[in-house]
């Protein structure tokens, strides 16, 4: 039987007796240490053990008195996630894990290694409520939000993996984090921002905020809220089409926040932060990769402090949509650049290990739950019908 736990109920069930230390900011850690009757300076020691050597048990915290280690074991946990599955791509540079949570729900994390950087793609929710047509996670529906500590624990897990070959030259071996795994970061706003704060802490992993990217399907109120935060994270918007009718089929939240409203929030974000925004655009063959849509996209964002990241679709098993043909992608890029729009094609990674978010979960769990009935799920036929109608009406694709 599947039990859907709300955030409050989950916290009460799992955190009532023990505190997950990865769930605490450094200030909160200090309060916790003081609540144990310990001196303030123990905070720095514990924090160091958590985020520099990345210990897996309190016994490894060698400079803490035995009595304090026993007290921590009684009142706290390190919140380490358990591997359910680990797979490696034949490209030699991509690893993916299915990780078990305290309530035995599962999430995915991916490590992608490049020549000059190591990027972790991590999850912020179990499932997702937004049902994007080509996303395996969207077929699950939303189970629950992750706590900040469960987000942080994924990074600790990846960092430990990277350190198997030896200690890093600096604070960490991981160079970049993208919040593009399972779930919508801006729908789990508070815990996502808290996780960013913990990961950014200069006495901890010290991962620069500018090396972290939050991805959103286009939650306009949250984008406006993020613009006011004093935090220099990057923002990526999953656009996937510059035309409302088509985007609404691919990304159903567009029906609530259509493109004009989304672009207004994006412009406010850029004006307030002075930071460049990225538009993520999954290239789906003969659906959103037409020259007409490239021109429409170029007109939409020309002159904006923005970059377009074109992503050949990493197909979900059973999906009717293939990735765009390379020639169509090249033509699309050329048209965008003719408008002065910066655009690059993302290198495809991990296709053979189901690196698209939600795919390993589905393969291992053998289930897919959705708050959207599968019969109502956006289909290729629905998109094709929109395309045919626009052609018939003589409208630009």
C-alpha positions in Angstrom: 0.0 0.0 0.0 1.3 3.5 -0.9 1.1 6.0 1.9 1.2 9.7 0.8 2.7 11.7 3.6 2.5 15.4 3.9 5.6 17.3 4.9 4.5 17.9 8.5 3.5 14.3 9.0 6.8 13.1 7.5 8.8 15.4 9.8 6.9 14.2 12.8 7.4 10.5 12.0 11.1 10.7 11.1 12.5 13.7 13.1 10.7 13.5 16.4 13.4 11.6 18.2 16.5 12.4 16.3 17.7 15.4 14.4 19.3 15.0 11.0 22.4 17.1 11.2 22.5 17.7 7.4 19.2 19.4 7.9 20.8 22.2 9.9 22.4 25.5 8.9 25.5 26.4 10.9 23.4 28.7 13.1 20.9 26.0 13.7 23.7 23.6 14.5 25.0 25.9 17.1 21.5 26.1 18.7 21.4 22.3 18.7 24.8 21.9 20.3 23.9 24.4 23.0 20.6 22.5 23.6 22.7 19.4 24.4 24.5 21.4 27.1 27.7 21.5 25.1 30.0 24.6 24.6 29.6 26.7 21.4 33.0 25.8 20.0 31.8 22.1 19.4 29.7 23.5 16.6 32.7 24.2 14.4 34.2 20.8 15.1 31.0 18.9 14.2 30.4 21.0 11.1 34.0 20.3 10.0 33.5 16.5 10.4 30.3 16.6 8.4 31.5 18.6 5.4 35.2 18.2 5.1 36.2 14.5 5.8 32.5 13.6 5.2 32.4 11.1 8.1 29.8 8.4 8.0 29.5 7.9 11.8 29.9 9.9 15.0 32.7 7.5 16.1 34.9 9.0 13.3 34.7 12.5 14.9 38.0 11.9 16.6 38.5 15.2 18.5 35.1 15.0 20.2 34.9 13.5 23.7 33.4 10.0 23.8 30.5 11.3 26.0 29.6 13.9 23.3 29.8 11.3 20.5 27.4 9.1 22.5 25.1 12.0 23.1 25.0 12.8 19.3 24.3 9.2 18.6 21.3 9.4 21.0 19.9 12.6 19.7 21.0 13.0 16.1 21.6 11.2 12.8 23.9 11.9 9.9 21.0 11.3 7.5 23.1 9.2 5.1 21.1 7.9 2.2 21.2 4.2 1.2 21.9 3.1 -2.3 19.2 1.0 -3.9 20.8 0.9 -7.3 24.0 2.2 -8.9 24.6 2.2 -12.7 27.4 3.4 -14.8 27.2 4.6 -18.4 29.3 3.2 -21.2 30.5 6.7 -21.8 32.6 6.3 -18.7 31.6 9.7 -17.3 28.1 9.2 -16.0 26.9 7.5 -12.8 23.4 7.3 -11.5 22.0 6.3 -8.1 18.6 5.4 -6.8 18.7 6.4 -3.1 16.5 5.2 -0.3 14.9 7.8 2.1 14.0 7.3 5.7 10.4 6.5 4.8 11.6 4.2 2.0 10.6 6.5 -0.8 13.3 6.8 -3.4 15.0 9.6 -5.3 17.6 9.8 -8.0 21.0 11.6 -8.3 23.4 11.7 -11.2 27.1 12.5 -11.5 28.3 13.8 -14.9 32.1 14.1 -15.3 33.5 16.5 -17.9 37.1 17.6 -18.7 37.1 20.5 -16.4 34.1 20.0 -14.1 32.1 17.5 -12.2 28.4 18.2 -12.1 25.8 16.6 -9.8 22.1 16.6 -10.9 20.0 16.2 -7.8 16.4 15.8 -6.7 14.3 18.1 -4.6 11.0 16.1 -4.4 9.8 12.6 -4.6 7.9 12.8 -7.9 6.6 16.0 -9.4 3.2 17.6 -9.7 3.7 19.3 -13.0 3.4 16.4 -15.5 5.6 17.7 -18.3 4.8 15.4 -21.3 8.3 13.9 -21.9 9.4 13.6 -18.2 9.3 10.2 -16.4 9.1 11.9 -13.0 6.0 13.7 -14.1 4.2 10.4 -14.5 4.7 9.7 -10.8 2.8 12.8 -9.5 4.0 14.4 -6.3 4.6 12.2 -3.4 6.3 14.7 -1.1 8.9 17.4 -0.8 12.4 16.6 0.3 13.8 18.2 3.4 16.9 20.3 3.1 19.0 17.6 4.7 17.8 15.0 2.1 18.9 17.4 -0.6 22.3 18.0 1.0 22.8 14.3 1.6 22.7 13.7 -2.1 25.6 16.0 -2.6 27.5 14.4 0.3 26.9 11.0 -1.4 28.3 12.2 -4.8 31.2 14.0 -3.2 32.2 10.8 -1.4 32.1 9.0 -4.7 34.4 11.5 -6.3 36.9 11.2 -3.4 37.4 7.5 -3.9 40.4 8.3 -6.0 41.9 10.6 -3.3 41.2 13.8 -1.5 40.2 16.9 -3.5 42.7 19.7 -4.1 40.4 22.3 -2.5 37.3 22.0 -0.4 35.5 19.7 -2.7 35.8 17.6 -5.9 32.4 18.5 -7.1 32.4 21.7 -9.2 28.7 22.3 -10.2 25.3 21.4 -8.9 22.1 21.5 -11.0 18.8 21.1 -9.2 17.3 19.4 -12.3 16.6 15.9 -11.0 13.2 14.7 -9.6 10.8 17.5 -8.7 10.4 21.2 -9.1 12.9 23.3 -7.0 10.7 26.4 -6.8 7.7 24.3 -5.6 9.9 23.2 -2.6 11.2 26.7 -2.2 12.2 26.9 1.5 14.0 23.6 1.7 15.7 24.1 -1.6 17.0 27.6 -0.6 18.1 26.2 2.8 20.0 23.4 1.1 21.8 26.0 -1.1 22.7 27.9 2.0 24.2 24.8 3.7 26.1 23.8 0.6 27.4 27.3 0.1 28.7 27.7 3.7 32.4 28.7 3.6 33.2 26.4 6.5 31.5 23.5 5.0 31.6 22.2 1.4 31.9 25.8 0.3 30.3 25.3 -3.2 29.9 28.7 -4.8 26.3 29.8 -5.3 27.2 30.8 -8.9 28.0 27.1 -9.5 24.5 26.0 -8.5 21.5 26.2 -10.9 17.9 26.0 -10.0 15.6 24.8 -12.7 11.9 25.7 -12.9 9.0 24.8 -15.2 8.0 28.5 -14.9 6.4 29.1 -11.5 6.0 32.9 -11.9 5.4 33.9 -8.2 8.4 31.9 -7.1 10.6 33.4 -9.8 9.6 36.8 -8.6 10.4 35.8 -5.0 13.8 34.4 -6.0 14.7 37.7 -7.6 14.5 39.3 -4.2 16.7 36.7 -2.4 20.3 37.8 -1.6 21.7 34.6 -3.2 23.6 34.3 -6.4 22.3 31.0 -7.7 21.7 30.6 -11.4 18.2 30.2 -12.7 17.1 28.0 -15.6 13.6 28.0 -17.1 12.3 25.0 -18.9 10.7 26.6 -22.0 10.5 23.9 -24.7 8.4 26.0 -27.1 7.8 29.8 -27.7 4.2 29.2 -28.6 1.5 28.9 -25.9 -0.6 26.2 -27.5 2.4 23.9 -28.0 4.0 24.7 -24.7 0.8 24.1 -22.8 0.7 20.5 -24.2 4.4 19.9 -23.3 4.5 21.8 -20.0 0.9 22.0 -18.6 1.7 24.7 -16.1 1.8 27.1 -19.1 -2.0 27.1 -18.9 -1.7 28.8 -15.5 1.4 31.0 -16.3 1.4 31.5 -20.1 4.6 32.6 -21.9 3.9 36.4 -21.8 3.4 36.3 -18.0 6.5 34.0 -17.6 8.7 36.3 -19.7 7.6 39.3 -17.6 8.8 37.6 -14.5 12.0 36.6 -16.2 12.7 40.2 -17.2 12.0 41.3 -13.7 14.4 38.7 -12.4 17.2 39.8 -14.8 16.6 43.5 -14.0 16.6 42.9 -10.2 19.6 40.5 -10.0 21.7 41.5 -13.1 22.2 37.8 -13.7 21.9 35.9 -17.0 19.1 33.4 -17.2 19.2 30.1 -19.1 16.3 28.7 -21.1 16.2 24.9 -21.3 14.8 23.6 -24.5 14.3 19.9 -25.1 14.7 19.2 -28.8 11.9 16.9 -29.9 11.9 15.8 -33.5 9.3 17.6 -35.6 7.4 18.9 -32.5 9.3 22.0 -31.3 12.4 22.0 -33.5 10.9 23.7 -36.6 12.5 26.7 -38.2 9.3 28.7 -37.5 9.6 28.0 -33.8 13.3 28.9 -33.9 12.4 32.3 -35.4 9.6 32.7 -32.8 12.0 32.0 -30.0 14.6 34.3 -31.4 12.1 37.1 -31.6 10.9 36.3 -28.0 14.3 36.6 -26.3 16.5 38.7 -28.5 18.3 41.5 -26.6 17.7 39.7 -23.3 20.5 38.7 -20.9 19.9 35.1 -21.6 21.3 31.8 -23.0 19.4 29.0 -24.7 20.5 25.5 -23.8 19.3 23.1 -26.5 18.9 19.5 -25.2 18.5 16.6 -27.5 15.7 14.8 -25.8 16.8 11.9 -23.5 13.8 9.7 -24.4 11.6 8.2 -21.7 11.0 4.4 -22.3 7.7 4.1 -24.2 7.7 7.7 -25.2 6.6 8.3 -28.8 8.9 11.3 -29.2 12.5 10.9 -30.5 15.3 13.4 -30.1 15.7 15.9 -32.9 17.8 15.0 -35.9 21.3 16.7 -35.6 20.7 18.6 -38.9 17.5 20.1 -37.5 19.3 21.1 -34.3 22.1 22.8 -36.3 19.5 24.8 -38.3 17.7 25.8 -35.1 20.9 27.0 -33.6 21.8 29.0 -36.7 18.4 30.8 -36.7 18.7 31.7 -33.0 22.2 33.1 -33.5 20.9 35.2 -36.4 18.8 37.1 -33.8 21.9 37.5 -31.6 20.8 34.9 -29.2 23.4 32.8 -27.4 22.7 29.1 -27.9 24.6 25.9 -27.3 23.7 22.2 -27.7 24.1 20.2 -24.5 26.3 17.1 -24.7 24.1 14.0 -24.3 25.1 11.9 -21.4 23.8 8.8 -19.7 21.2 7.7 -22.3 22.1 4.0 -21.7 21.7 4.4 -17.9 18.3 6.1 -18.0 19.8 9.4 -16.8 16.6 11.3 -17.5 15.0 12.1 -14.1 12.5 9.4 -12.9 13.7 6.7 -15.4 15.7 4.6 -12.9 13.0 4.9 -10.3 10.4 3.6 -12.8 12.7 0.8 -13.8 13.5 -0.4 -10.3 10.1 0.3 -8.6 8.0 -0.8 -11.5 5.4 1.7 -10.7 4.3 5.1 -11.8 1.8 7.2 -9.9 0.3 10.5 -11.1 -2.0 13.1 -9.8 -2.8 13.5 -13.5 -4.8 10.5 -14.8 -2.7 8.7 -17.4 -5.6 9.0 -19.8 -5.3 12.8 -19.5 -1.5 12.9 -19.7 -0.2 15.1 -22.6 0.3 12.8 -25.6 2.0 13.1 -28.9 -1.4 13.0 -30.6 -2.5 16.0 -28.6 0.6 18.0 -29.6 0.3 16.8 -33.2 -3.3 18.0 -33.2 -2.2 21.5 -32.0 0.5 21.6 -34.7 -2.0 20.6 -37.5 -4.5 23.2 -36.3 -1.9 26.0 -36.4 -0.8 24.9 -39.8 -4.4 24.9 -41.0 -5.0 28.4 -39.5 -1.8 29.6 -41.2 -0.2 30.4 -37.8 3.5 30.3 -37.1 4.8 27.1 -35.5 
